[in-house]
Amino acid sequence: MSDVIQHFTDKNFDAQIGSGVVLVDFHANWCGPCRMLAPLLEQVAKKLQGKARIGKVDIDSAQEIASFFQITSVPTMILFKEGKEVNRLIGIKSAEEIEKFIISEV
C-alpha cells in the first residue's frame, strides 16, 4: 500500500477526518472500477500532499462507516472538511476531476 494513502477503519475514521481536507474513497476489493481508481488516487495524493489527504475505507471490513454514510455504490468518494461532509463523487473519475473536486475545498 501507498505511503500517501491511508486505510481508515471503523475505529480510526473520526480521528482521521477530524481536521483539514480529506477525501475518503469507499471501495471494495471485488470492485473492478475501484481497482482502476486506485492509481489515480495515488497520483492525486502525491500531487496534493500537504494540502489535502486521501484515505480509503473498505466497505466490507468497515461496515458501520459505510452504513452511516449510506454507501450503496462503489467507488464513492466523500470529501470532508474539518470532519464534515462537503461533497461526494460516485463512480470512476479522472485524476484531473478528482484533483479539481478536492481543490474546491482547500
Secondary structure, DSSP 8 states (H G I E B T S, - for coil): --SSEEE--TTTHHHHHSSSEEEEEEE-TT-HHHHHHHHHHHHHHHHTTTT-EEEEEETTT-HHHHHHTT--SSSEEEEEETTEEEEEEES---HHHHHHHHHTT-
